[in-house]
């Protein structure tokens, strides 16, 4: 469960895993799997650009509110982090005739507003992500589902500021993670690798991935004791893209991590962590739970998004969550 920094030897393996579509999409995507835009830009077809499911979003907010209340009994603050739609940052790259509806254009604001009304801490990441767009730097990779390492680190800075504003004093001792130097690699984006034919892949070509080189291996980021902040999420917060390391660096405290590929889903991943001995023994002060805007409406029962082992009724998820957190 604890984050273990990548060694230099495993950096290439992580690159290949990301390029192979690690966490790129749902188990059974409805409709087109991919939207081919202009200038080689690709977008996930399983994220609707036209339909806003208000009722499902509201139902999931209720589940999150239950989790927030349960975590508070263990002294843990829940902070929900929602990654915005890639398409909302690159509307001009969508194919002619493909637009984002007014409802979906307001979806991110709706999600944040409902979280705040439910008393759940959250962070608006849009300004941070837009702030990295300069020169050749982008917020998302061209032919990949994921945000770039620049965007990942900017998001981590924004979350760190929110944590500092919420928690007067973080437990644990400095230092936080030391960041490595930047290195640039070339490989196919996961959307291109998963969904395009070999000929189409040649036409799209590889993307440039500028990421941090890992620091010298150590046993874990939490050698000095339990981390005061734990991150739960999908491949957007995996170490390869640098989110947990940058969050640790910005907080000057250890940060631990539980993540799975996106097809596992956030609900099952959350249960995996709160059901672990690490949580039972030493609950963190802050639990950062990462979601993506596109499938935010998908609850634990969403068979069109998550693999079969992850599927459960919302009430079953709530019961398992309460049993795990309160034990």
LINQUIGI-V677757 format. One record per helix or strand of 2 or more residues. SS is the DSSP state (@ for helix, = for strand). FROM is the first residue (numbers start at 1). TO is the last residue. If there is no record, write none. Layout:
ss;from;to
SS;FROM;TO
SS;FROM;TO
This chain:
ss;from;to
@;8;19
=;34;36
@;38;40
=;42;44
@;54;72
=;77;83
@;86;89
@;91;93
@;102;105
@;107;117
=;121;123
@;126;130
@;149;166
=;182;187
@;190;195
@;198;204
=;207;212
=;229;233
@;235;237
@;239;241
@;243;251
=;255;259
@;266;274
@;277;281
=;286;292
@;308;310
@;314;326
